[in-house]
Amino acid sequence: MDSLKAVALPDNSDIIVELQVEQKRRDRFLFLVLCGIVVFLTPLVVLVGMNLGLSLLVSVVAVIGLTAVIARWPLAGLFVIAGCVVFIDQAPLITPVFTDTLYVYSWPTSLEGLIERPIGFLFLFILFVMICRRIVTRKTILRGGALIVPFLLFFLCLVGGAAYGYLTGGSLKVIVVELRPFVYLFESYLIAYNLVARKSHVRIFFWFVIVGAGVKALQGIYIYLKLHGQLGDSTLMSHEESFFFIGLLLLVILLSLHTHYRPQLIAALTVLPFVVVTLILNDRRADYVAFLLGLGAAWTLMFVTMRQARKLLSVVLFVCLALGGGYVALFANSTSGIGLPAHALISVFNPAATDQRNADSNQYRTTENFDLKYTVEHNNLLFGLGFGKPYLQPIPLTTVFPDIAAADLYYAYVPHNNIYWVWMRLGAVGFLAFWYLIGSIIVRGSLIARQLRDRYLQMIAIYVVCMTIMEIVVAYADYQLFFFRNVICIGLLAGILMRLPELDKGEAES
């Protein structure tokens, strides 16, 4: 009878032990997260108070609230980063619009000198939470995906360039400033690759892209009206803003020709007129060239992946070439609002046809590129100059722009041409590693686009490839690898790109 009772009564000891182990895991995770809040985010408490003029107590509550959300749902951190990229300006604008006065990419004067920026602390905290959760659940700490080898090779070259620069007299402060964008590129890739797990996550991200472009376009129009069109030699908005505007134009075209996802197509078409107006007002010549090359890449990938639409794509190409060629020929010498893009394109390839402002810009960049090539030729061809040291100026840039030192604190370290910047700093070895990384994104993205069955995800793969190409084009002319918003955006897109095959498989199985 006793033996029958022993069999009938379940033994709960194993369940109790398992619950105790699970509770210990949760306790360890909570402890690690609290440590992360103290270590990484304490400076942000003061920052929130400075941004919003709140009391320290309210600032603490706001920061802890944000960190609690990210600790519970790390995916929220990805969307916080996306919001920072598309909404918040990296530097103050000529007319304040609130988003340009938030300390996200820099510190107020009283807090300058910290080795990391606010956005950097956010990156570190998100990565910290992700690692803690994976340690507690006994999973792989972080996954790197197919791009991890190119990233690590390039990162190794960056470390070597920093060490060589420091040992040969480079400024530690300048080294940190120069390396920071590339660190953010890698961190944003890791965050996106490890957090994006569903197709809905990708769609939410692109809602940020669409709404962000619309908000920034409206802000640009507000600035223009506020100044009554009197900009002088200043640009309407930050230089990198035009990159996000052409990204929206590209997205509209892809949504129209490739994937008719109506909610986002309607939203993108709604903000399109404002984006076009502000893009023209911002007048960044390199972005027009980048957009044309991006369109060419998009058309090629659509032609390869959409066999049933090749006739339509051929007709669209013929019509666009005819209309575009006619527009450029008609407005090549026009300075009217409708003719500015055509005039800007002509000025890129024919400096004699440009106005004085663009002529001065061309002369400065020509001199800068000459100095960069001279620096490459007169330093270690394999390993470059290293970071933290001013590049050689056989033709001083002050002969072209006497006040450049006041306008740009790092003009002797970071040139407009960021492609030559990488070459000059890292030499042939690092330059090859850089192109290996960029080429891997483009080539793998093109292959992924051909393999995907889900039309929306296929469109995203094409978009990422084209955005990467456009980023390289604008980086050849205008600091676009040095601007945080650009490199973070490309890092996030690269992480999303590498997740698309798994998401596509999940969609097929469901």
C-alpha positions in Angstrom: 0.0 0.0 0.0 2.8 2.4 0.9 4.5 1.6 -2.4 1.3 2.4 -4.3 1.1 5.7 -2.5 4.7 6.4 -3.4 3.9 5.8 -7.1 0.7 7.8 -7.0 2.2 10.9 -5.4 4.3 13.0 -7.9 7.8 13.9 -6.9 8.0 17.7 -7.2 11.7 18.0 -6.2 12.9 18.3 -9.8 10.3 21.0 -10.5 11.3 22.9 -7.3 15.0 22.7 -8.2 14.3 23.9 -11.7 12.2 26.9 -10.4 15.0 27.8 -8.0 17.6 27.7 -10.8 15.3 29.9 -12.9 14.9 32.4 -10.1 18.7 32.5 -9.6 19.0 33.3 -13.3 16.5 36.1 -13.0 18.3 37.5 -9.9 21.6 37.5 -11.7 20.1 39.2 -14.7 18.5 41.9 -12.5 21.8 42.4 -10.7 23.8 42.8 -14.0 21.2 45.2 -15.4 21.3 47.4 -12.3 25.1 47.4 -12.5 24.8 48.4 -16.2 22.5 51.3 -15.3 25.0 52.6 -12.8 28.0 52.2 -15.0 26.7 53.2 -18.4 23.8 55.6 -17.8 24.5 57.7 -14.8 25.8 60.5 -17.0 22.5 60.5 -18.8 20.6 61.4 -15.7 22.3 64.8 -15.6 21.9 65.1 -19.4 18.1 64.7 -19.3 17.8 67.4 -16.8 19.9 69.7 -19.0 17.9 68.9 -22.0 14.4 69.3 -20.5 15.2 71.7 -17.6 13.7 69.2 -15.2 14.7 68.5 -11.6 17.2 65.8 -10.8 14.5 63.6 -9.4 12.4 63.8 -12.5 15.5 63.2 -14.6 16.3 60.1 -12.6 12.8 58.7 -13.1 12.9 59.4 -16.8 16.2 57.7 -17.4 15.4 54.7 -15.2 12.0 54.4 -17.0 13.8 54.3 -20.3 16.4 51.8 -19.1 13.8 49.6 -17.5 11.9 49.4 -20.8 15.1 48.5 -22.7 16.1 46.0 -20.0 12.7 44.3 -20.3 12.4 44.7 -24.1 15.8 45.2 -25.7 14.1 45.6 -29.1 12.8 48.9 -27.9 16.4 50.1 -27.8 16.7 49.4 -31.5 13.8 51.7 -32.2 15.1 54.3 -29.8 18.3 54.4 -31.9 16.3 54.5 -35.1 14.4 57.5 -33.7 17.6 59.3 -32.8 18.9 58.8 -36.3 15.9 60.0 -38.3 14.6 62.8 -35.9 17.6 64.3 -34.0 20.2 66.6 -35.6 23.8 66.1 -34.9 24.5 69.9 -34.7 22.5 73.0 -34.1 20.8 74.5 -37.2 20.6 78.2 -38.2 17.1 78.3 -36.8 16.3 76.2 -33.7 13.7 73.4 -34.3 14.0 71.6 -30.9 15.5 68.4 -32.4 18.8 70.2 -33.1 19.2 71.3 -29.5 18.9 67.9 -27.9 22.2 66.5 -26.5 22.3 63.1 -28.1 25.4 63.1 -30.3 27.3 65.5 -28.2 27.6 66.9 -24.6 26.9 70.4 -23.3 30.0 72.4 -22.7 30.0 71.7 -19.0 30.2 67.9 -19.6 32.7 67.9 -22.6 35.7 65.7 -22.2 33.9 62.4 -21.5 35.3 59.6 -23.7 31.8 58.6 -24.9 28.8 60.5 -26.2 25.2 60.0 -25.0 24.3 57.9 -28.0 27.4 55.8 -27.3 26.2 55.1 -23.7 22.9 54.0 -25.2 24.7 51.6 -27.5 26.7 50.2 -24.7 23.7 49.7 -22.4 21.7 47.9 -25.1 24.6 45.6 -25.9 25.1 45.0 -22.2 21.5 44.0 -21.7 21.6 41.7 -24.7 24.7 40.0 -23.4 23.3 39.6 -19.9 20.1 38.1 -21.2 22.0 35.6 -23.3 24.4 34.7 -20.5 21.5 34.0 -18.1 19.7 31.9 -20.7 22.9 30.1 -21.7 22.8 31.2 -25.4 25.5 32.5 -27.7 26.6 35.9 -26.3 26.2 37.7 -29.6 25.8 36.6 -33.1 27.8 38.3 -35.9 26.3 36.9 -39.0 28.0 36.7 -42.4 29.5 40.2 -42.1 31.4 39.6 -38.9 34.6 38.6 -40.6 34.7 41.8 -42.8 33.8 43.9 -39.8 36.5 42.3 -37.6 39.2 42.7 -40.3 38.4 46.3 -40.8 38.2 46.8 -37.0 41.6 45.2 -36.6 43.0 47.7 -39.1 41.4 50.6 -37.2 43.0 49.4 -34.0 46.4 49.1 -35.7 45.9 52.6 -37.2 45.1 54.0 -33.8 48.1 52.4 -32.1 50.5 53.4 -34.8 49.2 57.0 -34.8 49.4 57.3 -31.0 53.0 55.8 -30.9 54.1 58.2 -33.6 52.8 61.4 -31.9 49.1 61.4 -32.6 46.7 63.2 -30.3 44.6 60.7 -28.2 41.6 63.0 -28.3 41.7 63.2 -32.1 42.2 59.5 -32.4 39.0 58.9 -30.3 37.1 61.4 -32.4 38.2 59.7 -35.7 37.5 56.2 -34.5 34.1 56.8 -32.9 32.0 56.8 -36.1 33.4 53.4 -37.1 32.8 52.0 -33.7 29.1 53.1 -33.9 28.9 51.5 -37.3 29.9 48.1 -35.8 27.8 48.5 -32.7 24.7 49.4 -34.6 25.2 46.4 -36.9 25.4 44.0 -33.9 22.3 45.5 -32.3 20.2 45.2 -35.4 21.4 41.8 -36.4 20.7 40.4 -32.9 17.4 42.1 -32.2 15.5 42.0 -35.5 13.5 38.7 -35.4 10.3 39.3 -37.3 9.2 40.9 -40.5 7.0 43.3 -38.4 10.2 44.6 -36.8 11.5 45.6 -40.3 8.3 47.3 -41.2 8.3 49.3 -37.9 11.9 50.4 -38.7 10.8 51.7 -42.1 7.9 53.5 -40.6 10.6 55.5 -38.7 12.3 56.1 -42.0 9.2 57.5 -43.6 7.9 59.6 -40.7 11.4 60.9 -39.9 11.9 62.1 -43.5 8.5 63.9 -43.3 9.2 65.6 -40.0 12.7 66.8 -41.1 11.2 68.0 -44.4 8.6 70.1 -42.6 11.3 71.5 -40.3 13.3 72.5 -43.4 10.3 74.3 -44.9 9.7 76.0 -41.5 13.3 77.2 -41.4 13.1 78.5 -44.9 9.9 80.5 -44.2 11.3 81.7 -40.9 14.3 83.2 -42.7 12.2 84.5 -45.6 14.6 82.7 -48.0 17.6 84.7 -46.8 20.1 81.9 -46.3 23.2 83.5 -47.6 26.0 80.9 -48.0 24.5 78.7 -45.3 22.7 75.4 -46.1 19.2 75.1 -44.9 19.7 72.0 -42.8 22.6 69.7 -41.9 24.5 68.2 -44.9 23.6 64.6 -44.0 19.9 65.4 -44.1 19.8 65.2 -47.9 21.1 61.7 -47.7 17.9 60.7 -45.7 15.8 62.6 -48.2 17.1 60.7 -51.2 16.7 57.6 -49.2 13.0 58.4 -49.0 12.8 59.1 -52.7 14.4 55.7 -53.3 11.9 54.0 -51.0 9.0 55.6 -52.8 10.2 54.3 -56.1 10.8 50.8 -54.8 7.4 50.7 -53.1 5.8 51.9 -56.3 7.6 49.5 -58.8 8.5 46.5 -56.7 6.3 46.0 -53.6 2.9 47.7 -53.3 2.7 47.7 -49.6 -0.1 50.2 -49.5 0.1 51.7 -46.0 3.8 52.7 -46.3 3.4 53.7 -50.0 0.5 56.0 -49.2 2.5 57.5 -46.2 5.6 57.9 -48.3 3.7 59.6 -51.1 2.1 61.9 -48.6 5.4 63.3 -47.3 7.1 63.1 -50.8 6.3 66.7 -51.9 7.7 68.2 -48.7 10.8 66.0 -49.0 11.4 67.1 -52.6 11.0 70.8 -51.7 13.4 70.6 -48.8 15.9 68.5 -50.7 16.1 71.2 -53.3 16.3 74.0 -50.8 19.2 72.1 -48.9 21.1 72.1 -52.2 23.6 69.2 -51.7 25.1 68.4 -55.1 26.7 65.1 -54.1 23.4 63.7 -53.1 21.9 64.2 -56.6 24.8 62.2 -58.1 24.4 59.5 -55.4 20.6 59.3 -56.0 21.1 58.7 -59.7 23.7 55.9 -59.1 21.4 54.5 -56.4 18.5 54.4 -58.9 20.7 52.7 -61.4 21.6 50.0 -58.9 17.9 49.6 -57.9 16.8 49.3 -61.5 19.5 46.6 -62.2 18.5 44.6 -59.1 14.8 44.8 -59.9 15.5 43.8 -63.5 17.3 40.7 -62.3 14.8 39.7 -59.6 11.5 40.7 -61.3 11.5 38.7 -64.6 7.8 39.3 -65.1 8.2 43.1 -64.9 11.2 43.5 -67.2 9.2 45.1 -70.1 7.7 47.6 -67.6 11.1 48.4 -66.2 12.6 48.9 -69.7 9.8 51.3 -70.5 10.3 53.1 -67.2 14.1 53.4 -67.8 13.6 54.8 -71.3 11.0 57.4 -70.2 13.2 58.4 -67.2 16.3 58.8 -69.4 14.3 60.9 -71.9 12.7 63.1 -69.3 15.7 63.4 -67.1 18.1 64.2 -70.0 15.6 66.8 -71.3 15.3 68.3 -67.9 19.1 68.6 -67.3 19.6 70.0 -70.8 16.8 72.6 -70.4 17.7 73.8 -66.9 21.5 73.3 -66.9 22.2 77.0 -66.5 19.1 77.9 -64.5 19.2 79.1 -60.9 15.5 78.9 -60.4 14.0 76.6 -57.8 12.9 74.0 -60.3 16.2 74.1 -62.1 18.5 73.8 -59.1 19.0 70.0 -59.2 20.0 70.2 -62.9 22.3 73.1 -62.3 23.9 71.3 -59.3 24.5 68.2 -61.4 26.2 70.2 -64.2 28.4 72.0 -61.6 29.8 68.7 -60.3 31.2 67.7 -63.7 31.7 71.2 -65.2 33.1 73.6 -62.5 33.2 76.4 -65.0 29.4 76.4 -65.2 28.9 76.7 -61.5 28.3 79.7 -59.3 30.9 81.3 -57.0 29.9 79.4 -53.9 30.2 76.0 -55.6 33.3 77.1 -57.4 35.0 77.9 -54.1 33.8 74.5 -52.8 35.2 72.7 -55.8 38.6 74.5 -55.4 38.7 73.6 -51.7 38.0 70.0 -52.3 40.5 69.8 -55.2 43.2 71.2 -53.0 42.2 68.9 -50.1 42.4 65.8 -52.4 45.8 66.9 -53.7 47.1 67.2 -50.1 45.6 63.8 -49.2 47.2 62.0 -52.2 50.5 63.7 -51.3 50.2 62.4 -47.8 49.6 58.9 -49.0 52.6 59.0 -51.3 55.0 60.4 -48.6 54.0 57.9 -45.9 53.9 54.2 -45.4 52.0 53.0 -48.4 50.9 49.7 -46.7 49.8 51.1 -43.3 49.2 54.8 -43.9 49.8 57.8 -41.6 47.8 56.4 -38.6 45.1 58.3 -36.7 45.4 61.4 -34.7 48.0 63.3 -36.8 47.3 66.1 -39.2 47.8 65.1 -42.8 50.4 66.9 -44.9 49.4 70.1 -46.7 51.9 71.0 -49.4 49.2 73.5 -50.5 47.8 74.9 -47.2 44.0 74.9 -47.1 44.1 78.3 -45.5 45.1 79.7 -48.9 41.7 78.7 -50.2 39.7 79.2 -47.0 41.6 81.5 -44.6 39.1 81.0 -41.7 38.9 77.2 -42.0 40.4 76.7 -38.5 37.6 78.6 -36.9 34.9 76.9 -39.1 36.2 73.4 -38.6 38.2 72.3 -35.5 39.3 69.1 -37.2 39.9 70.3 -40.7 43.5 69.2 -40.7 42.6 65.7 -39.5 39.3 64.8 -41.2 38.8 65.9 -44.8 35.6 66.2 -46.8 36.6 63.2 -48.9 36.1 60.5 -46.3 37.1 57.7 -48.8 40.6 59.3 -49.2 40.5 59.8 -45.4 40.4 56.0 -44.8 43.1 55.5 -47.4 45.4 58.2 -45.9 44.9 56.9 -42.4 45.2 53.1 -42.9 47.2 52.7 -46.1 46.6 50.0 -48.7 46.0 47.2 -46.1 43.3 49.1 -44.3 41.8 50.5 -47.5 41.4 47.0 -48.9 39.7 45.9 -45.6 37.3 48.9 -45.9 36.3 47.9 -49.4 36.1 44.3 -48.4 33.5 45.4 -45.8 31.5 47.6 -48.2 31.8 45.1 -51.0 30.5 42.4 -48.8 27.4 44.4 -47.9 26.7 45.1 -51.6 27.5 41.7 -53.0 25.8 39.7 -50.2 22.8 42.1 -50.3 22.5 41.5 -54.1 22.6 37.8 -53.6 20.1 37.9 -50.8 17.8 40.0 -53.0 17.8 37.3 -55.6 17.2 34.5 -53.1 14.3 36.0 -51.1 10.7 35.0 -51.9 8.9 37.5 -49.8 8.5 40.6 -52.0 8.6 43.1 -49.2 11.8 41.7 -47.7 13.3 41.5 -51.2 12.6 45.2 -51.6 14.4 45.9 -48.3 17.5 44.0 -49.5 17.5 46.2 -52.7 17.1 49.3 -50.6 20.0 48.5 -48.3 22.3 47.8 -51.2 21.4 51.1 -52.9 21.7 53.0 -49.7 25.2 51.6 -49.2 26.2 52.7 -52.7 24.8 56.1 -52.1 26.5 56.5 -48.8 29.9 55.8 -50.5 29.2 58.3 -53.2 28.3 61.1 -50.7 31.2 60.1 -48.5 33.6 60.8 -51.4 32.5 64.5 -51.2 31.2 65.4 -47.8 32.2 63.9 -44.4 29.5 61.2 -44.7 31.6 58.5 -42.9 32.3 61.0 -40.1 28.7 61.9 -39.4 27.2 59.7 -36.8 23.7 59.6 -38.2 24.9 58.2 -41.6 27.1 55.4 -40.2 24.6 54.4 -37.6 21.9 54.2 -40.3 24.1 52.1 -42.6 25.0 49.8 -39.6 21.4 49.2 -38.7 20.5 48.5 -42.4 23.4 46.1 -42.7 22.2 44.2 -39.6 18.7 44.1 -41.0 20.0 42.9 -44.4 21.8 39.9 -42.9 18.6 38.9 -41.0 16.4 38.8 -44.1 17.1 35.2 -45.2 16.0 33.9 -41.8 12.9 36.2 -41.8 12.0 35.0 -45.3 12.3 31.4 -44.2 10.0 32.1 -41.2 7.4 33.8 -43.4 7.4 30.8 -45.8 7.0 28.3 -42.9 4.1 30.3 -41.4 
